[in-house]
Amino acid sequence: MRLRIRDIEETPKELVYDEPTSELNPLLTHGPVRDFTFVAPANVHLDYYRSGQEIFLQGEVRTEVVGQCARCLEEFQFSHEPRFSFIMVPHQGRWAREDLSGGGGDLNWYEGEEIDTSPLLRERMLLALPTLPLCRDDCRGSVPNAGATSMPAPASAAQSAIRGSRC
């Protein structure tokens, strides 16, 4: 999505749109291994406004992703909903001499008449993916020599009674 600088006012505005995710999938493929697959466009909720020459962008991206469980190696689908907040400053004047690399990606330059939010949002979607994706919190991985996903051991009647009395 491209925002024209001159159209951005001091009063916050909201924008809702779909951002394509197809460009992300090749970045997540390493030979025969695919870490994640974005299966739907990202629905973006963007609030934006300005204060002087500084532009503020914040909101949330929502999409569906298929990942491979790090324990059992089964594929599973999950909702991916990273939040974002960017401050855009002009690449001129006092900001032209600043090194923005230490800002954690939230402080960025803009040049020209428009701000393209797509590269910023694509980067945020990639960086927010889990480093250790799990199909379930209690996944114990594959059972050796059986090839089946191990389920958590069932609680005994005594353990269930103890847990029930604490609630």
C-alpha positions in Angstrom: 0.0 0.0 0.0 1.3 3.4 -0.9 0.4 6.4 1.2 0.8 9.9 -0.3 2.7 12.1 2.2 0.7 15.2 1.4 -2.6 13.3 2.2 -1.4 12.3 5.7 -2.9 14.7 8.3 -2.3 15.2 12.0 -5.7 13.7 12.7 -5.4 9.8 12.8 -7.0 7.9 10.0 -7.7 4.2 9.8 -7.2 2.1 6.7 -8.1 -1.6 6.3 -6.9 -3.5 3.3 -5.4 -6.9 2.2 -1.7 -7.2 1.6 -0.5 -10.0 -0.7 1.7 -12.6 1.0 2.7 -14.6 -2.1 6.1 -12.9 -2.2 7.0 -14.2 1.2 6.7 -17.9 0.5 9.8 -18.2 -1.7 11.8 -16.6 1.1 10.7 -19.4 3.5 11.8 -22.3 1.2 15.2 -23.8 1.5 15.6 -26.5 -1.1 13.2 -29.3 -0.3 12.5 -27.7 3.2 9.8 -25.2 3.7 9.6 -23.6 7.1 6.3 -21.8 6.8 3.7 -21.1 4.1 1.4 -18.1 4.1 -1.9 -19.5 2.9 -3.9 -16.2 2.7 -3.4 -12.5 2.1 -2.8 -10.5 5.2 -5.6 -8.3 6.4 -4.0 -5.1 7.6 -5.5 -2.7 10.1 -3.5 0.5 9.8 -3.8 3.7 11.8 -1.6 6.6 10.5 -1.0 10.3 11.2 1.7 12.9 11.2 3.3 15.3 13.6 5.3 17.8 11.6 7.4 15.8 9.1 7.3 12.6 11.2 4.8 10.0 10.1 3.4 7.4 12.5 2.1 4.0 11.4 0.7 1.4 13.7 -1.7 -1.5 13.7 -2.0 -5.2 13.2 -1.6 -7.7 10.4 -3.8 -10.9 10.4 -3.2 -13.9 8.2 -3.1 -17.7 8.3 0.2 -19.7 8.1 1.0 -23.3 7.8 4.1 -24.4 9.8 5.9 -27.6 10.6 6.0 -28.6 14.2 9.5 -28.6 15.6 8.8 -31.7 17.7 6.6 -34.0 15.7 7.3 -32.6 12.2 3.6 -32.5 11.4 2.2 -29.5 9.4 -0.3 -27.4 11.3 -2.2 -24.1 10.5 -2.2 -21.2 12.8 -3.3 -17.5 13.0 -0.4 -15.1 12.6 -1.3 -11.6 14.0 1.8 -9.4 14.6 1.3 -5.9 15.7 3.5 -3.1 14.3 4.5 0.5 15.0 6.7 2.5 12.7 7.9 6.1 12.9 8.9 7.4 9.4 11.2 10.4 9.2 12.3 12.3 6.1 15.7 11.4 4.7 16.8 15.1 4.7 17.7 17.8 7.2 18.7 16.6 10.7 17.6 13.1 10.0 19.8 12.6 6.9 22.9 12.4 9.1 21.4 9.9 11.6 22.1 6.2 11.7 18.7 4.5 12.0 20.1 0.9 12.1 20.0 0.8 15.9 16.3 1.6 16.1 15.1 -2.0 15.9 13.4 -1.4 12.6 10.7 0.9 14.1 12.4 4.1 13.0 12.7 4.4 9.2 13.4 7.0 6.5 11.0 8.1 3.8 11.9 9.9 0.6 9.8 11.2 -2.2 6.0 11.8 -2.3 4.9 8.4 -1.0 5.5 5.8 1.7 5.3 2.2 0.6 4.1 0.2 3.6 4.5 -3.2 1.9 8.2 -3.8 2.6 7.8 -2.8 6.2 4.9 -5.1 6.8 6.5 -8.1 4.9 9.6 -7.7 7.1 7.4 -7.6 10.3 5.4 -10.6 9.3 8.6 -12.6 8.7 10.3 -11.5 11.9 7.3 -12.3 14.0 7.1 -16.0 12.9 7.8 -18.4 15.8 11.4 -19.6 16.0 10.2 -22.9 17.5 6.7 -23.6 16.0 4.7 -26.2 17.9 1.4 -27.8 16.8 0.4 -27.9 20.5 2.0 -26.7 23.7 2.0 -30.3 25.0 3.3 -31.9 21.8 6.0 -34.5 22.8 7.2 -35.3 19.3 7.1 -38.6 17.4 7.2 -41.9 19.2 10.4 -43.7 18.3 10.0 -46.5 15.8 6.2 -45.9 15.6 6.0 -42.8 13.5 3.0 -41.6 15.4 2.7 -38.4 17.3 3.0 -38.9 21.0 0.1 -37.7 23.1 0.5 -36.6 26.7 0.2 -39.3 29.2 -3.3 -39.5 30.6 -3.7 -38.3 34.2 -4.4 -40.9 36.8 -7.7 -40.7 38.8 -5.6 -39.6 41.8 -3.9 -36.8 39.9 -7.2 -35.6 38.5 -8.8 -35.6 42.0 -5.8 -33.5 43.3 -6.0 -31.0 40.5 -9.8 -30.8 40.9 -9.5 -30.0 44.6 -7.2 -27.0 43.9 -9.5 -25.2 41.5 
